[in-house]
Amino acid sequence: MVYKDMTFCYSDCVNTKCYRNFSPEHRANAIKWWGDDTFPLSMTASYRVECPDYKHQTQIEGDTEDAA
């Protein structure tokens, strides 16, 4: 048993809209669900390789420069 019964992404991806992003809101909800900050959580960095929505910080910076 882990929070939300799913695996979250632990890569350097900056795509905060991804459903696998473990956001501060997820953390707060996990604490409420478990009762403290020792909640069980499943995370992996392997999604970086296979995820079509992976975005590295340099890709975001490049998008900003292209738009200027």
VMD Tcl script that draws the C-alpha trace (Angstrom):
set ca {
  {0.00 0.00 0.00}
  {1.36 3.41 -1.03}
  {-0.09 6.89 -1.38}
  {-2.67 6.99 -4.18}
  {-1.68 3.39 -5.05}
  {0.61 4.67 -7.82}
  {4.23 5.44 -8.60}
  {5.31 9.06 -8.86}
  {8.21 10.39 -10.92}
  {11.49 11.22 -9.18}
  {13.41 12.62 -12.13}
  {14.62 16.14 -12.84}
  {11.51 16.82 -14.91}
  {10.00 20.26 -14.43}
  {6.59 19.41 -15.91}
  {4.38 20.20 -12.92}
  {1.22 19.40 -14.88}
  {2.18 15.74 -15.20}
  {-0.01 13.44 -13.12}
  {3.11 11.66 -11.85}
  {4.60 14.88 -10.40}
  {4.71 14.68 -6.61}
  {3.63 18.23 -5.79}
  {3.50 20.02 -2.44}
  {-0.28 19.48 -2.58}
  {0.27 15.71 -2.93}
  {2.62 15.82 0.05}
  {0.07 17.64 2.21}
  {-2.67 15.20 1.18}
  {-0.42 12.21 1.87}
  {0.27 13.50 5.38}
  {-3.47 13.92 5.97}
  {-4.12 10.42 4.62}
  {-1.39 8.73 6.67}
  {-1.46 10.92 9.77}
  {2.17 12.06 9.64}
  {5.09 12.52 7.23}
  {6.14 8.85 7.24}
  {3.57 7.94 4.57}
  {4.46 5.10 2.16}
  {5.35 6.42 -1.27}
  {6.48 4.84 -4.51}
  {8.80 6.90 -6.73}
  {11.06 6.14 -9.70}
  {13.28 8.15 -12.04}
  {12.85 5.69 -14.91}
  {9.87 7.58 -16.34}
  {12.36 10.14 -17.66}
  {13.45 7.69 -20.34}
  {10.02 6.61 -21.56}
  {7.79 9.61 -20.81}
  {6.71 11.72 -23.80}
  {5.93 14.64 -21.45}
  {9.40 14.77 -19.84}
  {10.77 18.32 -19.72}
  {14.19 19.30 -18.46}
  {14.81 22.84 -17.17}
  {16.89 23.66 -20.27}
  {13.94 22.74 -22.50}
  {11.72 25.18 -20.60}
  {14.36 27.93 -20.80}
  {14.74 27.24 -24.53}
  {10.97 27.54 -25.03}
  {11.02 30.92 -23.28}
  {13.88 32.21 -25.44}
  {12.16 31.05 -28.63}
  {9.00 32.91 -27.66}
  {10.89 36.21 -27.16}
}
mol new
graphics top color blue
foreach p $ca { graphics top sphere $p radius 0.5 }
foreach p [lrange $ca 0 end-1] q [lrange $ca 1 end] { graphics top cylinder $p $q radius 0.2 }
display resetview
